[in-house]
Amino acid sequence: MVGRELRILLHPGSEALPHNLEALIGRLHQVLGGTEPGSVFRDQLLEAVPRLRAFAMSFTRHRDNADDLVQETIVKAWGAFDRFQPGTNLNAWLFTILRNQFHTNYRNSRREVEDSDGKFAARLTAPPEQDGKVALHELQVALGKLAPDQREALVLVAVERVSYEDAAAICGVPVGTVKSRVNRARAKLAELLDFQWG
């Protein structure tokens, strides 16, 4: 149930891609068009954009920043096309690039004003109009209270449905650590949302 709710929260559904991301994809189609070997890679790369956006949202919790992170990931992935090994898990490779880019950006932005408690961001949102929006907002707030490593593991496993093994490779930790982080994240979400597991 939590995985389904998180997918609703993090995946934009039928929402159109923002103009800047759509423009990047259009440029990729122009530059990479044709039937050369890179076109299969291009198609797979573009298919991964919605999942990359959802994963980026778990880090940034802000759509514009998430879209910027996805753009950086796509550009880096295309630049490293020759290093990708066909037959391996492209999504895991892309998630790793995105994760590393996020941490690089974070280290570079330490001098910026942080909003770790979310108070500033909360002032920028409008109150929800329906119960479903309230529930999703509560889930988003609770998700923001998780430790970053737990949130990352939970999103990979419960939202993106990445295997524990692939999640461990993406995060650079043992499989048992990922399982433990997911378990602690689920328990903490249940506590924060006063949810009773059936």
Secondary structure, DSSP 4 states (H G I P E B T S, - for coil): -HHHHHHHHHS-TTPPPPHHHHHHHHHHHHHH-SSSTHHHHHHHHHHTHHHHHHHHHHHH-SHHHHHHHHHHHHHHHHHTGGG--TTS-HHHHHHHHHHHHHHHHHHHTTTSPP-TT-HHHHHTSPPPSSHHHHHHHHHHHHHHHS-HHHHHHHIIIIIS---HHHHHHHHTS-HHHHHHHHHHHHHHHHHHHTPPP-
